Amino acid sequence: MHTRRDFLQYALNAGFVLGAAGLGANPTRALAQQKLTQDDLLKFDSKGQVTLLHFTDCHAQLKPVFFRPPDTNIGVGAYAGVPPHLVAEEFLAYFDIEKGSPYAYAHTMVDYVDLARTYGQLGGLDRTATLVKAIRAERGDDKVLFLDGGDTWQGSYTSLKTNGMDMVECMKLLKPDAMTGHWEFTFGEDRFLELVDAMGYPFLASNIFDAEWDEPAFEHTAYFERGGVKVAVIGQAMPYTPIANPSWMFPKWSFGIRPEVLQANVDAARAEGAEIVVMLSHNGFDVDRKIASTVSGLDVIVTGHTHDATPVALEVEGTLLMSSGSHGKYLGRIDLEVKDGKVAGYSSTLIPVFADVITPDPEMAAKIDEVRAPYEAETQRVIGTTDTLLYRRGNFNGTWDDLICQGIMEERDTEIALSPGFRWGTTLLPGSDITIDDLYTETSMSYPSVYRLEFTGAQLKDIMEDVCDNLFNKDPFLQQGGDMVRVGGFTYACTPDANMGSRISEMRLTGSGEPMQADKTYTVGGWASVNEGVEGPAIYDLMEDYITKKSVVSLDPDAAAVRVIR
């Protein structure tokens, strides 16, 4: 595997030859593309009778994207210092990935901007379609199960305007065998059911019950025969959807982890003759690590929600646990060898979908163009440029949310701004135009109102402590949300390993440096409130106005809002 330094040396040595060959203004990138091939990405130690393909958390990204991996991913308690709670050089060392390599770029933020310019964007559903079709051709349709882990329909301009139908139409061409979900529910109960009916394959959710009758609301298990092996797939939707998102949008359904229900469904699948039991999950990595330790009989968990990307499946108490990243950047693969009704061997990989290397599938490319065509001119409309790397991913503030907080404070005339700790949202490199498409990858949602309220310092601390406990509770079954709420107008210190109520300290106003007073009232702006009837402009409209007025976005990437105490 070649390093970025190798590529640079090749470029220097090649000199005028590169220019004569028409490789353009970025010879390093052209050479990187030559060195990495589609066949390289598909190279794999095929094994056994069953191939599982896993795709999750694409957040409605039909086209290739930049997506910077996190610089902070803190695990607490028994989950500290183990995957996926490793970043940067620690991640590279743990998985023996060479710094500067394509896989280092795909998985970490080390030298991110330079490597992004070298290796280009990842994802694109037409590229994923190419990989899926190639693997099906290699293994045979009768051996492959393709599973969609959810958070598929939400997160773009076109998904918002079509209420998710653009994604349903495109995903149907990939022919998934089953799906579970999370943000899908934020289209509201009626629309959600319409889209499920339009899919043509099962939506599985073992853990969602009818709130009135306390009985399963959806199919929980689907059975397949692959390679002569009977496989059961049990779905597990995001258990805290009514807490993380507005429960008034789907009031008839009750969610939860429900490990006892899951165990009963695993036992029932075994009783039905299933030789392999797979959980298709949107619980999040740490929740599913605990599930693997407490629920017996699961052979494989393919997990989503936390956007973690593990280069290979991890073994936890005899269960294989694979997390396949987000935003269409990866395709997860696990091959299973089954003997005497048990897994006797396996091989696994996470394929980075390098957009410049993989040939787009013509059928999917045409469908993407079709569903985007009515909106293409608007999505490509430029509203500004950025001098700063704009990203959102990590336990604490990212520059996209720093920008959003600034916009809220100026446009709503507030002292403080709060932006939710969403993990979805793509990255823009310095020097890029900011388009409507880019803006909506950060803000596209069905409850976008920007509120303006008053809170005391004590109330703000309580809010921060509550969100922090959702993220850093040592029991993953009590982790209910995304990353930490992003803040503007003040700084603070966070001690993740402390107890509830004691993690947040040193809250100070950014402008004056003065400590925030518990009994003082502050004007606060924020968005994505789960309460019904919130009044205020939509976040995407507010930020379009703000970015247009600024024209050029310049942020200090080192102006950290939080000091982490370990």
C-alpha positions as CSV (number, residue, x, y, z in Angstrom):
1,M,0.0,0.0,0.0
2,H,1.4,3.4,-1.0
3,T,1.6,6.4,1.3
4,R,0.7,10.0,0.3
5,R,4.5,10.7,0.4
6,D,5.0,8.0,-2.2
7,F,2.3,9.5,-4.4
8,L,3.9,12.9,-4.1
9,Q,7.3,11.5,-5.0
10,Y,5.8,9.8,-8.0
11,A,4.3,13.1,-9.0
12,L,7.6,14.9,-8.7
13,N,9.4,12.3,-10.7
14,A,6.8,12.1,-13.4
15,G,6.9,15.9,-14.0
16,F,6.1,16.8,-17.6
17,V,4.8,13.3,-18.4
18,L,1.8,13.9,-16.2
19,G,0.9,17.1,-17.9
20,A,1.3,15.5,-21.3
21,A,-0.9,12.7,-20.2
22,G,-3.7,15.1,-19.5
23,L,-3.9,14.3,-15.8
24,G,-5.0,17.9,-14.9
25,A,-4.0,20.3,-12.1
26,N,-3.8,17.6,-9.4
27,P,-1.3,15.0,-10.5
28,T,-1.1,13.5,-7.0
29,R,-4.8,12.7,-7.1
30,A,-4.6,11.3,-10.6
31,L,-1.8,9.0,-9.5
32,A,-3.7,8.0,-6.4
33,Q,-6.6,7.0,-8.6
34,Q,-4.3,5.0,-10.9
35,K,-2.8,3.1,-7.9
36,L,-6.2,2.2,-6.3
37,T,-8.6,0.3,-8.5
38,Q,-12.1,-1.0,-8.3
39,D,-10.7,-4.5,-8.3
40,D,-8.6,-3.7,-5.3
41,L,-11.6,-2.5,-3.4
42,L,-13.5,-5.7,-4.3
43,K,-10.6,-8.1,-3.5
44,F,-11.8,-10.3,-0.6
45,D,-11.3,-13.7,0.9
46,S,-14.7,-15.1,0.0
47,K,-15.8,-17.8,2.4
48,G,-18.7,-20.2,3.1
49,Q,-22.2,-20.1,1.9
50,V,-23.6,-16.7,3.1
51,T,-22.6,-13.2,2.3
52,L,-24.1,-10.3,4.3
53,L,-23.9,-6.8,2.8
54,H,-24.6,-3.9,5.1
55,F,-25.4,-0.3,4.2
56,T,-26.5,2.2,6.8
57,D,-27.0,5.9,7.8
58,C,-26.5,7.3,4.3
59,H,-28.8,10.2,5.2
60,A,-30.2,10.7,1.7
61,Q,-26.9,11.3,0.1
62,L,-27.3,10.1,-3.5
63,K,-24.1,11.8,-4.8
64,P,-20.4,11.4,-3.7
65,V,-19.5,13.5,-0.7
66,F,-16.7,14.6,1.6
67,F,-17.2,13.5,5.2
68,R,-14.5,14.1,7.8
69,P,-14.3,11.4,10.4
70,P,-14.4,12.5,14.1
71,D,-11.5,13.9,16.0
72,T,-13.2,13.0,19.3
73,N,-15.1,9.8,20.1
74,I,-15.0,9.2,23.8
75,G,-16.0,5.9,25.4
76,V,-16.7,5.6,29.1
77,G,-16.7,2.8,31.6
78,A,-16.1,-0.6,30.1
79,Y,-16.1,1.0,26.6
80,A,-13.3,3.4,27.1
81,G,-10.3,3.0,24.7
82,V,-11.8,0.3,22.6
83,P,-13.3,0.5,19.1
84,P,-15.1,2.5,18.0
85,H,-13.8,4.9,20.6
86,L,-10.5,5.4,18.9
87,V,-9.6,8.3,16.5
88,A,-6.6,9.6,14.5
89,E,-3.3,7.8,15.1
90,E,-4.7,5.5,17.8
91,F,-7.3,4.2,15.3
92,L,-4.6,3.7,12.6
93,A,-2.3,1.8,15.0
94,Y,-5.1,-0.4,16.3
95,F,-6.2,-1.5,12.9
96,D,-2.7,-1.4,11.4
97,I,-3.5,1.1,8.7
98,E,-0.7,3.1,7.1
99,K,-0.8,6.8,7.6
100,G,-1.4,8.7,4.4
101,S,-3.0,5.7,2.7
102,P,-6.5,5.6,1.1
103,Y,-7.8,3.7,4.1
104,A,-6.3,6.2,6.6
105,Y,-8.2,8.9,4.7
106,A,-11.4,7.0,4.7
107,H,-11.3,6.2,8.4
108,T,-9.6,9.2,10.2
109,M,-9.3,12.9,10.2
110,V,-5.4,12.8,10.1
111,D,-4.2,15.1,7.3
112,Y,-7.8,15.2,6.2
113,V,-7.8,18.2,3.8
114,D,-4.6,17.1,2.0
115,L,-5.8,13.5,1.7
116,A,-9.3,14.6,0.6
117,R,-7.7,16.6,-2.2
118,T,-5.6,13.5,-3.1
119,Y,-8.2,10.7,-3.0
120,G,-11.4,12.7,-3.7
121,Q,-15.0,12.1,-2.5
122,L,-16.5,8.9,-1.3
123,G,-20.0,7.4,-1.7
124,G,-22.6,7.9,-4.3
125,L,-25.4,5.4,-4.6
126,D,-24.5,4.6,-8.2
127,R,-21.0,3.5,-7.0
128,T,-22.5,1.5,-4.2
129,A,-24.8,-0.2,-6.8
130,T,-21.7,-1.1,-8.8
131,L,-20.2,-2.8,-5.8
132,V,-23.4,-4.6,-4.8
133,K,-23.9,-5.9,-8.3
134,A,-20.3,-7.1,-8.6
135,I,-20.5,-9.0,-5.3
136,R,-23.8,-10.6,-6.3
137,A,-22.3,-11.6,-9.6
138,E,-19.2,-13.1,-7.9
139,R,-21.1,-15.0,-5.2
140,G,-24.5,-15.5,-6.8
141,D,-27.8,-14.0,-5.8
142,D,-28.7,-17.1,-3.8
143,K,-25.8,-16.4,-1.4
144,V,-26.1,-12.7,-0.7
145,L,-28.3,-10.8,1.8
146,F,-28.3,-7.0,1.4
147,L,-29.4,-5.2,4.6
148,D,-30.3,-1.5,5.0
149,G,-29.7,-0.2,8.6
150,G,-31.8,2.9,8.3
151,D,-31.4,6.7,8.5
152,T,-31.7,6.3,4.7
153,W,-34.5,8.7,3.7
154,Q,-33.6,11.9,5.6
155,G,-30.8,14.5,5.2
156,S,-30.9,16.2,1.8
157,Y,-32.8,18.9,-0.1
158,T,-34.4,16.4,-2.4
159,S,-35.4,14.0,0.4
160,L,-37.1,16.9,2.2
161,K,-38.9,18.1,-1.0
162,T,-40.1,14.6,-2.0
163,N,-40.8,13.5,1.6
164,G,-38.4,10.6,1.2
165,M,-39.6,9.2,-2.0
166,D,-36.4,10.0,-3.9
167,M,-34.5,7.6,-1.6
168,V,-37.2,4.9,-1.7
169,E,-37.1,4.9,-5.5
170,C,-33.4,4.7,-5.7
171,M,-33.0,2.1,-2.9
172,K,-35.4,-0.2,-4.7
173,L,-32.9,-0.6,-7.5
174,L,-30.4,-1.9,-4.9
175,K,-33.0,-4.6,-4.0
176,P,-32.4,-4.7,-0.2
177,D,-33.7,-7.8,1.6
178,A,-34.8,-5.8,4.7
179,M,-34.6,-2.5,6.5
180,T,-34.9,-0.9,9.9
181,G,-34.8,2.8,10.8
182,H,-34.8,5.9,12.9
183,W,-35.1,9.3,11.2
184,E,-37.6,7.7,8.8
185,F,-40.2,8.3,11.5
186,T,-39.8,12.0,11.4
187,F,-41.8,12.2,8.1
188,G,-44.8,11.4,10.4
189,E,-46.8,8.2,10.8
190,D,-48.9,8.4,7.7
191,R,-46.0,9.3,5.3
192,F,-43.8,6.7,6.9
193,L,-46.3,3.9,6.3
194,E,-46.8,5.1,2.7
195,L,-43.1,4.8,2.0
196,V,-42.8,1.4,3.7
197,D,-45.6,0.2,1.4
198,A,-43.7,1.6,-1.6
199,M,-40.4,-0.2,-0.7
200,G,-41.3,-3.7,-1.7
201,Y,-39.2,-5.3,1.0
202,P,-39.8,-5.7,4.8
203,F,-39.3,-3.0,7.4
204,L,-38.3,-4.9,10.6
205,A,-38.6,-3.6,14.1
206,S,-38.7,-6.1,17.0
207,N,-38.7,-3.3,19.5
208,I,-41.7,-1.1,18.4
209,F,-45.0,-1.8,19.9
210,D,-48.5,-0.4,19.5
211,A,-48.8,2.1,22.4
212,E,-52.4,1.2,23.1
213,W,-52.4,-2.5,22.7
214,D,-48.8,-3.3,23.7
215,E,-48.3,-5.7,20.8
216,P,-45.8,-5.6,18.0
217,A,-46.4,-2.8,15.6
218,F,-44.2,-4.2,12.8
219,E,-42.8,-7.4,11.4
220,H,-39.9,-8.3,13.6
221,T,-38.2,-11.2,11.8
222,A,-37.7,-12.2,8.2
223,Y,-36.5,-15.6,7.0
224,F,-34.2,-16.2,4.0
225,E,-32.4,-19.2,2.5
226,R,-28.9,-18.3,1.3
227,G,-26.4,-20.9,0.1
228,G,-28.6,-23.6,1.5
229,V,-28.6,-22.0,4.9
230,K,-31.7,-20.8,6.7
231,V,-31.0,-17.2,7.9
232,A,-33.2,-15.2,10.3
233,V,-32.9,-11.4,10.3
234,I,-34.4,-9.5,13.3
235,G,-34.8,-5.8,13.1
236,Q,-34.1,-3.3,15.8
237,A,-35.1,0.3,15.2
238,M,-33.5,3.2,17.2
239,P,-35.0,2.6,20.7
240,Y,-35.1,6.2,21.8
241,T,-36.6,7.7,18.7
242,P,-39.5,9.4,20.7
243,I,-36.9,11.1,23.0
244,A,-34.4,12.1,20.3
245,N,-37.1,13.1,17.9
246,P,-40.7,14.5,18.3
247,S,-43.0,11.8,19.7
248,W,-46.0,13.7,18.5
249,M,-45.2,12.7,14.9
250,F,-45.8,9.0,15.6
251,P,-47.8,8.9,18.9
252,K,-49.3,5.4,18.3
253,W,-45.9,3.6,18.7
254,S,-43.9,2.8,21.7
255,F,-40.2,2.2,21.4
256,G,-37.4,0.8,23.6
257,I,-34.5,-1.5,23.6
258,R,-36.7,-4.4,24.9
259,P,-33.8,-7.0,25.3
260,E,-36.3,-9.5,26.7
261,V,-38.4,-9.2,23.5
262,L,-35.3,-9.5,21.4
263,Q,-34.2,-12.7,23.3
264,A,-37.7,-14.2,22.7
265,N,-37.5,-13.4,19.0
266,V,-34.0,-15.0,18.8
267,D,-35.2,-18.1,20.5
268,A,-38.3,-18.3,18.2
269,A,-36.0,-18.0,15.2
270,R,-33.9,-20.8,16.4
271,A,-37.0,-22.9,17.0
272,E,-38.1,-22.2,13.4
273,G,-34.8,-23.8,12.3
274,A,-32.7,-20.7,11.7
275,E,-29.0,-21.7,11.5
276,I,-27.8,-18.1,11.4
277,V,-29.5,-15.3,13.3
278,V,-28.6,-11.7,12.3
279,M,-29.8,-8.5,14.1
280,L,-30.2,-5.6,11.7
281,S,-29.9,-2.8,14.2
282,H,-30.1,0.9,14.6
283,N,-29.3,0.8,18.3
284,G,-25.8,2.3,18.1
285,F,-22.4,0.6,18.6
286,D,-22.1,0.5,22.4
287,V,-25.7,-0.5,22.9
288,D,-25.2,-3.4,20.5
289,R,-21.9,-4.3,22.2
290,K,-23.9,-4.8,25.4
291,I,-26.6,-6.6,23.5
292,A,-24.0,-9.1,22.2
293,S,-23.0,-9.7,25.8
294,T,-26.5,-10.1,27.2
295,V,-28.7,-11.7,24.5
296,S,-27.7,-15.2,23.5
297,G,-28.0,-16.8,20.1
298,L,-27.1,-13.9,17.9
299,D,-24.4,-14.7,15.3
300,V,-24.1,-11.3,13.7
301,I,-25.1,-7.7,14.6
302,V,-24.9,-5.2,11.8
303,T,-25.3,-1.9,13.6
304,G,-26.0,1.7,12.8
305,H,-27.0,5.1,14.3
306,T,-23.6,6.1,15.8
307,H,-22.0,6.4,12.3
308,D,-18.9,4.4,13.4
309,A,-16.9,2.6,10.8
310,T,-14.9,-0.5,11.8
311,P,-12.7,-1.8,9.1
312,V,-13.5,-5.4,10.1
313,A,-16.2,-7.1,12.2
314,L,-15.3,-7.3,15.9
315,E,-16.0,-10.4,18.0
316,V,-18.0,-9.8,21.2
317,E,-18.9,-12.8,23.3
318,G,-19.1,-15.0,20.2
319,T,-21.2,-12.5,18.2
320,L,-19.8,-10.6,15.2
321,L,-20.4,-6.9,15.4
322,M,-20.0,-4.7,12.2
323,S,-20.6,-1.0,11.9
324,S,-20.6,0.3,8.4
325,G,-20.2,4.1,8.8
326,S,-22.4,6.7,7.2
327,H,-23.3,9.0,4.3
328,G,-22.7,6.2,1.7
329,K,-19.0,6.1,2.4
330,Y,-18.8,2.4,2.9
331,L,-20.3,-1.0,2.1
332,G,-19.9,-3.6,4.9
333,R,-19.4,-7.3,4.0
334,I,-19.3,-10.4,6.1
335,D,-18.9,-13.9,4.6
336,L,-20.1,-16.8,6.8
337,E,-19.1,-20.5,6.7
338,V,-21.8,-22.6,8.3
339,K,-21.4,-26.2,9.4
340,D,-23.8,-28.2,11.5
341,G,-26.0,-25.2,12.0
342,K,-23.3,-23.0,13.4
343,V,-20.8,-20.4,12.2
344,A,-17.6,-22.3,11.6
345,G,-15.6,-19.4,10.0
346,Y,-16.0,-15.9,8.6
347,S,-14.2,-13.1,6.8
348,S,-15.2,-9.5,6.9
349,T,-14.3,-6.1,5.4
350,L,-15.6,-2.5,5.1
351,I,-15.2,-1.3,1.6
352,P,-14.6,2.5,1.2
353,V,-16.6,3.7,-1.8
354,F,-14.0,5.8,-3.5
355,A,-16.0,7.7,-6.0
356,D,-13.2,8.4,-8.5
357,V,-12.2,4.8,-8.6
358,I,-15.5,3.0,-8.9
359,T,-17.4,3.0,-12.2
360,P,-21.0,4.4,-11.6
361,D,-23.8,1.9,-12.3
362,P,-25.7,3.3,-15.3
363,E,-29.1,2.2,-14.1
364,M,-28.7,3.8,-10.7
365,A,-27.0,6.9,-12.2
366,A,-30.0,7.5,-14.5
367,K,-32.4,7.1,-11.6
368,I,-30.5,9.6,-9.5
369,D,-30.5,12.1,-12.3
370,E,-34.3,11.5,-12.7
371,V,-35.3,12.1,-9.1
372,R,-33.0,15.1,-8.7
373,A,-33.9,16.7,-12.1
374,P,-36.8,18.9,-10.8
375,Y,-34.5,20.3,-8.1
376,E,-31.1,20.4,-9.7
377,A,-30.9,24.1,-10.5
378,E,-31.9,25.0,-7.0
379,T,-29.6,22.5,-5.3
380,Q,-26.6,23.9,-7.2
381,R,-27.3,27.5,-6.5
382,V,-24.3,29.1,-4.8
383,I,-25.0,31.2,-1.6
384,G,-21.4,31.8,-0.5
385,T,-17.9,30.3,-0.2
386,T,-15.9,29.0,2.7
387,D,-12.2,29.7,3.6
388,T,-12.6,27.1,6.5
389,L,-13.0,23.4,6.6
390,L,-16.7,22.9,7.4
391,Y,-17.5,19.6,9.1
392,R,-19.9,18.2,11.7
393,R,-18.8,15.0,13.4
394,G,-17.3,14.4,16.8
395,N,-18.5,14.4,20.4
396,F,-18.3,18.2,20.6
397,N,-18.5,21.3,18.4
398,G,-17.7,21.1,14.7
399,T,-17.2,24.1,12.4
400,W,-20.6,23.7,10.6
401,D,-22.4,24.0,13.9
402,D,-20.1,26.9,15.0
403,L,-21.3,28.6,11.8
404,I,-24.9,27.7,12.5
405,C,-24.7,29.0,16.1
406,Q,-23.2,32.3,14.8
407,G,-26.1,32.6,12.4
408,I,-28.7,32.0,15.0
409,M,-27.2,34.5,17.4
410,E,-27.1,37.2,14.7
411,E,-30.3,36.5,12.9
412,R,-32.4,35.9,16.1
413,D,-30.5,38.5,18.2
414,T,-29.6,36.1,21.0
415,E,-26.7,35.9,23.5
416,I,-26.4,32.2,23.3
417,A,-27.2,29.5,20.6
418,L,-27.6,25.8,20.9
419,S,-27.3,23.4,17.9
420,P,-28.3,19.7,18.3
421,G,-25.5,17.1,18.3
422,F,-26.6,15.5,15.0
423,R,-24.1,13.2,13.4
424,W,-25.5,13.7,9.9
425,G,-24.0,16.4,7.6
426,T,-21.3,16.4,5.0
427,T,-18.0,18.3,4.8
428,L,-16.8,21.2,2.7
429,L,-13.1,21.7,2.0
430,P,-11.6,25.2,2.3
431,G,-12.1,27.2,-0.9
432,S,-15.4,25.5,-1.8
433,D,-18.6,27.1,-2.8
434,I,-21.5,26.7,-0.5
435,T,-24.6,25.5,-2.4
436,I,-28.2,25.0,-1.3
437,D,-27.4,21.3,-1.5
438,D,-24.6,21.7,1.0
439,L,-26.7,23.8,3.4
440,Y,-29.5,21.2,3.4
441,T,-27.2,18.3,4.2
442,E,-26.7,20.1,7.5
443,T,-30.3,21.3,8.1
444,S,-32.8,19.2,6.2
445,M,-35.5,18.0,8.6
446,S,-39.2,18.1,9.2
447,Y,-39.1,20.2,12.4
448,P,-36.7,23.0,11.5
449,S,-38.1,26.0,13.4
450,V,-35.5,28.3,15.1
451,Y,-36.8,29.3,18.5
452,R,-35.9,32.3,20.7
453,L,-36.4,31.8,24.4
454,E,-35.0,32.8,27.8
455,F,-33.2,30.5,30.1
456,T,-31.4,31.0,33.4
457,G,-27.8,30.0,33.8
458,A,-29.0,27.1,36.0
459,Q,-31.5,25.9,33.4
460,L,-28.7,26.0,30.7
461,K,-26.4,23.9,32.9
462,D,-29.3,21.4,33.5
463,I,-29.8,21.1,29.8
464,M,-26.1,20.6,29.2
465,E,-25.9,18.0,32.0
466,D,-28.9,16.1,30.6
467,V,-27.5,15.9,27.1
468,C,-24.1,15.0,28.5
469,D,-25.6,12.1,30.4
470,N,-27.3,10.8,27.2
471,L,-23.8,10.7,25.6
472,F,-21.6,9.6,28.4
473,N,-23.7,7.4,30.7
474,K,-21.6,4.4,31.6
475,D,-24.6,2.1,30.9
476,P,-25.1,2.2,27.1
477,F,-28.7,1.2,27.5
478,L,-29.2,4.7,29.0
479,Q,-27.5,6.6,26.2
480,Q,-30.4,8.2,24.4
481,G,-29.2,10.8,21.9
482,G,-26.5,11.9,19.5
483,D,-23.3,13.8,20.2
484,M,-23.1,16.7,22.6
485,V,-25.2,19.8,22.0
486,R,-23.1,22.4,20.2
487,V,-23.0,25.8,21.8
488,G,-22.4,29.4,20.7
489,G,-21.9,32.4,23.0
490,F,-20.3,30.5,25.8
491,T,-17.5,28.0,26.6
492,Y,-17.5,25.2,29.2
493,A,-15.5,22.3,30.5
494,C,-16.7,18.7,30.3
495,T,-15.6,15.7,32.4
496,P,-17.2,12.7,30.7
497,D,-16.2,10.2,33.4
498,A,-17.9,12.2,36.2
499,N,-21.4,11.4,37.5
500,M,-24.7,12.9,36.3
501,G,-24.9,16.5,37.3
502,S,-21.1,16.9,37.7
503,R,-19.8,16.7,34.2
504,I,-20.3,20.4,33.1
505,S,-18.3,23.2,34.7
506,E,-16.6,26.5,33.9
507,M,-19.4,27.9,31.9
508,R,-18.3,31.4,30.7
509,L,-19.6,33.9,28.2
510,T,-17.4,34.0,25.1
511,G,-17.4,37.8,24.7
512,S,-16.5,38.9,28.2
513,G,-15.1,35.7,29.7
514,E,-17.4,36.2,32.7
515,P,-18.8,33.1,34.5
516,M,-22.5,32.4,33.7
517,Q,-24.7,33.2,36.6
518,A,-27.2,30.5,37.8
519,D,-29.9,33.1,38.5
520,K,-29.3,35.3,35.5
521,T,-31.6,35.1,32.5
522,Y,-30.0,34.8,29.0
523,T,-31.7,34.9,25.5
524,V,-31.1,31.7,23.7
525,G,-31.7,30.6,20.2
526,G,-31.8,27.0,18.9
527,W,-33.4,24.6,16.5
528,A,-34.8,21.1,16.2
529,S,-36.9,21.3,19.3
530,V,-38.9,18.1,19.9
531,N,-41.8,20.2,21.2
532,E,-44.9,20.7,19.1
533,G,-45.9,24.1,17.9
534,V,-42.4,25.8,18.0
535,E,-42.4,29.2,16.3
536,G,-39.6,30.7,14.3
537,P,-38.0,30.7,10.9
538,A,-36.8,27.4,9.4
539,I,-33.1,26.8,10.1
540,Y,-32.3,26.4,6.4
541,D,-34.0,29.7,5.5
542,L,-32.2,31.5,8.4
543,M,-28.8,30.1,7.4
544,E,-29.3,30.9,3.7
545,D,-29.9,34.5,4.6
546,Y,-26.9,34.6,7.0
547,I,-24.4,32.9,4.6
548,T,-25.6,35.0,1.7
549,K,-24.9,38.2,3.7
550,K,-21.5,37.0,4.8
551,S,-20.6,35.8,1.3
552,V,-17.3,34.3,2.6
553,V,-17.3,32.1,5.7
554,S,-14.1,32.3,7.8
555,L,-14.0,30.6,11.2
556,D,-11.2,29.9,13.7
557,P,-10.9,26.1,13.7
558,D,-8.9,26.2,17.0
559,A,-11.5,28.3,18.9
560,A,-12.7,25.4,20.9
561,A,-16.0,25.9,22.8
562,V,-15.2,23.0,25.3
563,R,-12.3,21.9,27.4
564,V,-12.4,18.1,28.0
565,I,-11.2,16.9,31.3
566,R,-10.1,13.2,31.5
